[in-house]
Amino acid sequence: MKHHTVVFTGGGTGGHVFPGIAVAEKLVSDTEKSDIKIVWIGSNSGMEKEILSRYNIPFISIPAGKLRRYFSILNFIDIFKIIGGFFASLFILKKVKADLLFSKGGFVTVPPVLAAKILKIPVISHESDLDPGLATRINGKFSKKIFFAYKETLENWKKKIPDQELIVTGNPVRKEIFDGSRIRGRALFNIPENKKVILVLGGSQGAREVNNIIEEILDNITDLYFVIHQMGELSYKKSDRSNYRTASIFKADFPDILSAADLVISRAGAGTLWENGVMGKPSILIPLGSGSSRGDQIRNADFFENNGAAFVLKGDKLNSSMLLLEINKLLSTKSLLNELEKNVKLLCNANSAEIIADIIEKETGYIK
C-alpha cells in the first residue's frame, strides 16, 4: 500500500493549531492510521510544539520570522529567519516525501508554502477569520485551493483572484469538543444545582482587558452565578472566592467545562467563536481592538452580532456596568438565550473537519 504524506503547517496561536488538529484527527480516523502519514511544520519558538505533543502528531520546527506591516528593526532580523525557514522547509518536504501541504495560517506558514511551490507540491490554505490575514494573502497566491470559513470572505477574494478554486468549509473543531459533558463539567467544580455557569475565556496568554473588567463585577456575578475563569498563563491569580474558580489555561477538561457553560464571555478569535458556535453557546464578545491587532476580531465579532449570534461590547460600551447589564439580561431571559443558541448553530457548521479531510484525501489519491 502506498503511503501518502500530508504536511500541516501553522502556528503562533492556538487558533492556527487546533483547527488543523481537527482535520488531522479526521484524516487519521478515515485511513485507520495506515495510509496517510501526518507531519506538522511549526515555529521553533511558538506554542504549537507543546499543543501537538498532546495529540501525538510528529512536529518539526523551523526558524520563523514575523511579517510586520510597520517599520521595525526586527523586520530586518526576521528576513534572515524567513530565509532560514524556507531552506529548512525545502529539506523537510523532500525528506518526508510530502504529497500535499495544508496551511492553517500564521506567519510560520509562508516559508513552507513557498518551498512547496518550488517543489511542485500542491498547497491548500485555510483562512479562519472573516477577513484574511497577511500570511493567507501571500500563501493564497501559491495555493491550488483555498478554504474559507465564511461565504462573504470567498466572495471578496473572488473579486481579486477569480481563477482559483475557492471553497467555503467553515472552521474545523476538534472531536473532543463535541464529546464534552455538561454533567462532568459541573461535577468538576461541585457547582450547585441552582447556579447558572458563566465561562470567561481570557486567552492562552491572558487578556488583561477581559480579566480586569470581570474583576470589577465579581461581587455582583458570584452572588447569582458560578463563574469559571481562564485567566491566561501570564495573568493567572489563584482564588478561593465562593462560586468562582480560576485557571491559567484549560486543557483536557475544557470540553466538559464548555459544555457546562450557560454563557461564555470571550475574545472573538475565530477558533473560540467556532467552538462556542458548534456547541450552541450564547456569548458576549469583547474583541481585541485594532490598536493591538489587525482588527480581525472586531470584524469577526460584528459579523456574529449582525447575524444575531452574539452580543458584543466594544468602544464606549465596553465597561463593567454594561457587561453586568448584558449578563443579567441574557441569563434571566430564556428566549434570548434560545435565540442566540439557534442563530450561532446556523452560522457555525459542525462538519468542517470532515469536508476538508475528504478533499485532502482526494487530492492525495487516497480512495475510501
VEXDREN-2710 file (C-alpha; in Angstrom, 1 decimal):
% VEXDREN-2710
k/r/px/py/pz
1/MET/0.0/0.0/0.0
2/LYS/1.3/3.4/-0.9
3/HIS/1.6/5.8/2.0
4/HIS/0.6/9.4/1.4
5/THR/2.3/12.2/3.4
6/VAL/0.3/15.3/4.3
7/VAL/2.3/18.0/5.9
8/PHE/0.4/20.6/8.0
9/THR/1.8/24.0/8.8
10/GLY/0.5/26.6/11.2
11/GLY/1.3/28.2/14.5
12/GLY/1.7/31.3/16.7
13/THR/-1.6/30.9/18.4
14/GLY/-4.0/28.0/19.3
15/GLY/-6.4/29.4/16.7
16/HIS/-3.9/28.3/14.0
17/VAL/-3.2/24.9/15.5
18/PHE/-6.4/23.4/17.0
19/PRO/-8.4/23.6/13.7
20/GLY/-5.6/21.8/11.9
21/ILE/-5.6/19.2/14.6
22/ALA/-9.3/18.6/14.0
23/VAL/-8.6/17.9/10.3
24/ALA/-5.6/15.7/11.2
25/GLU/-7.8/13.7/13.6
26/LYS/-10.4/13.1/10.8
27/LEU/-7.7/12.0/8.3
28/VAL/-6.3/9.5/10.8
29/SER/-9.8/8.2/11.6
30/ASP/-10.7/7.8/7.9
31/THR/-7.5/6.0/7.0
32/GLU/-7.3/3.9/10.2
33/LYS/-3.7/5.1/10.7
34/SER/-2.4/3.0/7.7
35/ASP/-2.4/5.2/4.6
36/ILE/-2.0/8.9/5.3
37/LYS/1.0/10.0/7.3
38/ILE/0.9/13.4/9.0
39/VAL/3.8/15.7/9.9
40/TRP/3.5/19.3/11.2
41/ILE/5.9/22.1/10.5
42/GLY/5.8/24.9/13.1
43/SER/8.0/27.6/14.6
44/ASN/10.8/26.8/16.9
45/SER/9.5/29.4/19.4
46/GLY/5.8/29.0/19.3
47/MET/3.2/27.2/21.4
48/GLU/2.4/24.6/18.7
49/LYS/5.0/22.1/19.7
50/GLU/3.5/21.7/23.2
51/ILE/0.0/21.5/21.9
52/LEU/0.8/18.9/19.2
53/SER/2.6/16.7/21.7
54/ARG/-0.8/16.1/23.4
55/TYR/-2.1/14.6/20.2
56/ASN/1.0/12.6/19.2
57/ILE/1.4/14.5/15.9
58/PRO/5.1/14.5/14.7
59/PHE/6.4/18.0/14.9
60/ILE/9.4/19.6/13.1
61/SER/10.4/23.2/13.9
62/ILE/11.8/25.8/11.5
63/PRO/13.1/29.4/12.1
64/ALA/10.2/31.8/11.8
65/GLY/10.2/35.5/11.2
66/LYS/7.1/37.7/11.7
67/LEU/5.6/39.6/8.8
68/ARG/5.1/43.0/10.3
69/ARG/3.2/45.7/8.5
70/TYR/5.0/48.5/10.3
71/PHE/8.6/49.7/10.5
72/SER/10.7/47.8/13.0
73/ILE/14.4/46.9/13.1
74/LEU/13.1/43.3/13.9
75/ASN/11.8/43.2/10.3
76/PHE/15.5/43.2/9.1
77/ILE/16.4/40.5/11.5
78/ASP/13.4/38.4/10.7
79/ILE/14.2/38.4/7.0
80/PHE/17.0/36.0/7.8
81/LYS/14.7/33.8/9.8
82/ILE/12.3/33.6/7.0
83/ILE/15.1/32.7/4.6
84/GLY/16.3/30.1/7.0
85/GLY/12.7/28.7/7.4
86/PHE/12.4/28.5/3.6
87/PHE/15.5/26.3/3.2
88/ALA/14.6/24.2/6.2
89/SER/11.2/23.7/4.7
90/LEU/12.7/22.6/1.4
91/PHE/14.7/20.0/3.2
92/ILE/11.8/18.7/5.4
93/LEU/9.3/18.5/2.5
94/LYS/11.8/16.5/0.4
95/LYS/12.8/14.3/3.3
96/VAL/9.3/13.3/4.3
97/LYS/8.2/13.0/0.6
98/ALA/5.3/15.3/1.0
99/ASP/2.3/14.7/-1.3
100/LEU/0.4/17.8/-0.1
101/LEU/0.9/20.8/2.2
102/PHE/-2.1/22.1/4.2
103/SER/-1.5/25.6/5.6
104/LYS/-3.6/26.7/8.5
105/GLY/-2.2/30.2/8.9
106/GLY/0.2/32.3/10.9
107/PHE/3.5/33.8/9.8
108/VAL/5.3/30.5/10.2
109/THR/3.4/29.1/7.2
110/VAL/4.9/31.3/4.5
111/PRO/8.3/29.6/4.1
112/PRO/6.8/26.1/3.8
113/VAL/4.2/27.3/1.3
114/LEU/7.0/28.9/-0.9
115/ALA/9.1/25.8/-0.6
116/ALA/6.2/23.5/-1.6
117/LYS/5.6/25.7/-4.6
118/ILE/9.2/25.4/-5.7
119/LEU/9.0/21.6/-5.2
120/LYS/5.7/21.5/-7.1
121/ILE/3.8/20.1/-4.1
122/PRO/0.1/21.0/-4.1
123/VAL/-0.8/23.6/-1.4
124/ILE/-4.2/24.0/0.2
125/SER/-4.7/27.0/2.5
126/HIS/-7.4/27.6/5.1
127/GLU/-8.5/31.0/6.5
128/SER/-10.5/31.1/9.7
129/ASP/-11.3/34.8/10.0
130/LEU/-13.8/36.9/8.2
131/ASP/-11.0/38.8/6.5
132/PRO/-7.8/37.0/5.5
133/GLY/-4.6/37.8/7.4
134/LEU/-1.3/38.7/5.6
135/ALA/0.0/35.2/5.6
136/THR/-3.1/33.9/3.9
137/ARG/-3.0/36.7/1.3
138/ILE/0.6/35.7/0.5
139/ASN/0.0/31.9/0.6
140/GLY/-3.2/32.2/-1.4
141/LYS/-1.2/33.2/-4.5
142/PHE/0.6/29.8/-4.4
143/SER/-2.3/27.6/-3.3
144/LYS/-4.2/25.2/-5.5
145/LYS/-7.3/25.5/-3.3
146/ILE/-8.3/28.0/-0.6
147/PHE/-10.8/27.2/2.1
148/PHE/-12.8/29.9/3.9
149/ALA/-15.0/29.8/7.0
150/TYR/-17.5/32.3/5.5
151/LYS/-19.1/32.8/2.1
152/GLU/-18.6/36.5/2.5
153/THR/-14.8/36.1/2.6
154/LEU/-14.9/33.9/-0.5
155/GLU/-16.9/36.5/-2.5
156/ASN/-14.5/39.2/-1.6
157/TRP/-11.5/37.1/-2.5
158/LYS/-13.1/36.0/-5.8
159/LYS/-13.2/39.7/-6.9
160/LYS/-9.4/39.9/-6.6
161/ILE/-8.2/36.5/-7.7
162/PRO/-11.1/34.9/-9.7
163/ASP/-9.3/31.8/-11.2
164/GLN/-8.5/29.8/-8.0
165/GLU/-10.6/27.0/-6.6
166/LEU/-12.3/28.5/-3.6
167/ILE/-14.5/26.6/-1.1
168/VAL/-16.5/27.5/1.9
169/THR/-15.8/24.9/4.6
170/GLY/-16.4/26.6/7.9
171/ASN/-13.8/26.2/10.7
172/PRO/-12.8/22.7/11.8
173/VAL/-13.4/21.9/15.5
174/ARG/-11.6/19.1/17.4
175/LYS/-13.6/15.9/18.1
176/GLU/-13.1/16.2/21.8
177/ILE/-15.2/19.5/21.9
178/PHE/-18.2/17.5/20.8
179/ASP/-17.6/14.9/23.4
180/GLY/-17.9/17.3/26.3
181/SER/-20.3/16.5/29.1
182/ARG/-22.4/19.2/31.0
183/ILE/-22.7/16.8/33.9
184/ARG/-19.0/16.1/34.1
185/GLY/-18.2/19.8/33.8
186/ARG/-20.5/20.8/36.7
187/ALA/-19.2/18.0/38.8
188/LEU/-15.6/19.2/38.3
189/PHE/-16.3/22.2/40.5
190/ASN/-19.2/20.9/42.5
191/ILE/-21.5/23.6/41.1
192/PRO/-24.8/24.0/43.0
193/GLU/-27.8/22.9/41.0
194/ASN/-29.4/26.4/41.3
195/LYS/-26.4/28.2/39.8
196/LYS/-26.0/29.0/36.1
197/VAL/-22.5/28.9/34.8
198/ILE/-20.5/31.8/33.2
199/LEU/-17.3/30.7/31.4
200/VAL/-14.8/33.5/30.9
201/LEU/-12.0/32.8/28.4
202/GLY/-9.2/35.2/28.8
203/GLY/-7.0/33.6/26.2
204/SER/-4.0/31.2/26.5
205/GLN/-1.6/34.1/27.3
206/GLY/-4.1/36.3/29.0
207/ALA/-6.5/39.1/28.1
208/ARG/-5.8/41.8/30.6
209/GLU/-8.8/43.9/29.5
210/VAL/-11.2/40.9/29.9
211/ASN/-9.7/39.9/33.2
212/ASN/-9.9/43.4/34.7
213/ILE/-13.5/44.1/33.7
214/ILE/-14.6/40.7/35.2
215/GLU/-12.7/41.5/38.4
216/GLU/-14.7/44.8/38.7
217/ILE/-18.1/42.9/38.8
218/LEU/-17.1/39.7/40.6
219/ASP/-19.0/40.5/43.8
220/ASN/-22.2/41.0/41.7
221/ILE/-22.0/38.0/39.5
222/THR/-20.7/35.5/42.0
223/ASP/-23.8/36.3/44.2
224/LEU/-26.0/35.0/41.4
225/TYR/-23.9/32.7/39.2
226/PHE/-21.0/30.3/39.2
227/VAL/-18.0/31.8/37.3
228/ILE/-15.2/29.7/35.8
229/HIS/-12.4/32.0/34.6
230/GLN/-9.5/31.0/32.3
231/MET/-7.1/33.9/33.0
232/GLY/-4.2/33.0/30.8
233/GLU/-0.7/31.9/31.8
234/LEU/0.6/35.5/32.2
235/SER/-2.3/36.8/34.2
236/TYR/-3.3/33.8/36.4
237/LYS/-4.3/34.5/40.0
238/LYS/-5.4/31.8/42.4
239/SER/-8.7/32.5/44.1
240/ASP/-10.7/30.9/47.0
241/ARG/-13.7/33.1/46.4
242/SER/-17.1/31.3/46.7
243/ASN/-18.7/30.5/43.3
244/TYR/-15.5/31.4/41.4
245/ARG/-12.8/29.2/40.0
246/THR/-9.7/30.3/38.1
247/ALA/-7.2/28.5/35.9
248/SER/-4.3/29.6/33.8
249/ILE/-5.4/27.6/30.9
250/PHE/-7.8/24.7/30.4
251/LYS/-6.5/21.5/28.7
252/ALA/-8.1/18.1/28.9
253/ASP/-11.1/19.3/30.9
254/PHE/-12.1/22.1/28.5
255/PRO/-14.7/20.3/26.5
256/ASP/-16.6/19.4/29.7
257/ILE/-16.3/23.0/31.1
258/LEU/-17.5/24.4/27.8
259/SER/-20.5/22.0/27.8
260/ALA/-21.4/23.2/31.4
261/ALA/-21.4/26.9/30.4
262/ASP/-24.7/28.7/30.1
263/LEU/-22.9/31.8/28.9
264/VAL/-19.4/32.4/27.5
265/ILE/-17.6/35.7/27.8
266/SER/-14.5/35.8/25.5
267/ARG/-12.4/37.5/22.8
268/ALA/-13.5/37.0/19.2
269/GLY/-10.8/34.8/17.8
270/ALA/-12.0/32.5/15.0
271/GLY/-11.3/29.3/16.8
272/THR/-13.1/30.3/20.0
273/LEU/-16.1/31.6/18.1
274/TRP/-16.5/28.4/16.2
275/GLU/-16.1/26.1/19.2
276/ASN/-18.7/28.1/21.1
277/GLY/-20.8/28.1/17.9
278/VAL/-21.0/24.4/17.2
279/MET/-21.9/23.8/20.9
280/GLY/-24.6/26.5/20.6
281/LYS/-23.2/28.6/23.4
282/PRO/-24.7/32.1/23.9
283/SER/-21.8/34.6/24.2
284/ILE/-20.7/38.1/25.0
285/LEU/-17.7/39.0/22.8
286/ILE/-15.1/41.5/23.8
287/PRO/-12.9/41.7/20.7
288/LEU/-9.3/42.6/20.7
289/GLY/-9.0/46.2/19.4
290/SER/-7.3/47.3/16.2
291/GLY/-4.6/49.0/18.4
292/SER/-3.4/45.6/19.5
293/SER/-4.1/43.6/16.3
294/ARG/-5.1/43.9/12.7
295/GLY/-8.7/44.4/13.7
296/ASP/-9.8/40.9/12.6
297/GLN/-11.5/40.2/16.0
298/ILE/-13.7/43.3/15.7
299/ARG/-14.9/42.3/12.2
300/ASN/-15.5/38.7/13.4
301/ALA/-17.5/39.9/16.4
302/ASP/-19.5/42.4/14.3
303/PHE/-20.4/39.6/11.9
304/PHE/-21.7/37.4/14.6
305/GLU/-23.6/40.2/16.2
306/ASN/-25.2/41.2/12.9
307/ASN/-26.3/37.7/12.4
308/GLY/-27.9/37.6/15.9
309/ALA/-25.4/35.0/17.1
310/ALA/-23.7/37.0/19.9
311/PHE/-23.7/40.2/21.9
312/VAL/-20.6/42.5/21.5
313/LEU/-19.1/45.0/23.9
314/LYS/-16.5/47.4/22.4
315/GLY/-15.7/51.1/22.3
316/ASP/-17.7/53.2/24.7
317/LYS/-19.9/50.2/25.5
318/LEU/-17.0/48.3/27.0
319/ASN/-17.3/48.9/30.7
320/SER/-18.1/46.8/33.8
321/SER/-21.6/48.3/34.2
322/MET/-22.6/47.4/30.6
323/LEU/-21.2/43.9/30.9
324/LEU/-23.1/43.3/34.1
325/LEU/-26.3/44.6/32.5
326/GLU/-25.8/42.2/29.5
327/ILE/-25.0/39.2/31.7
328/ASN/-28.2/39.7/33.8
329/LYS/-30.3/40.4/30.8
330/LEU/-29.2/37.2/29.0
331/LEU/-29.2/34.8/31.9
332/SER/-32.7/35.9/33.1
333/THR/-34.3/35.8/29.6
334/LYS/-34.6/32.2/28.3
335/SER/-36.0/33.3/24.9
336/LEU/-32.8/35.4/24.3
337/LEU/-30.6/32.5/25.2
338/ASN/-32.6/30.2/22.9
339/GLU/-32.4/32.7/20.0
340/LEU/-28.6/33.1/20.4
341/GLU/-28.2/29.3/20.5
342/LYS/-30.2/28.8/17.4
343/ASN/-28.5/31.6/15.4
344/VAL/-24.9/30.6/16.3
345/LYS/-25.6/27.0/15.4
346/LEU/-26.9/28.1/12.0
347/LEU/-23.7/30.2/11.5
348/CYS/-21.2/27.5/12.5
349/ASN/-21.4/24.2/10.7
350/ALA/-20.1/21.2/12.7
351/ASN/-18.8/19.1/9.8
352/SER/-15.9/21.4/8.6
353/ALA/-13.2/18.9/9.5
354/GLU/-14.9/16.2/7.5
355/ILE/-15.3/18.4/4.5
356/ILE/-11.7/19.4/4.5
357/ALA/-10.4/15.9/5.2
358/ASP/-12.4/14.5/2.3
359/ILE/-10.9/17.0/-0.1
360/ILE/-7.4/16.3/1.1
361/GLU/-7.9/12.6/0.7
362/LYS/-9.0/13.0/-2.9
363/GLU/-6.0/15.4/-3.6
364/THR/-3.5/12.8/-2.3
365/GLY/-5.1/10.0/-4.3
366/TYR/-6.5/8.2/-1.3
367/ILE/-9.7/6.4/-2.0
368/LYS/-12.0/5.2/0.8
END
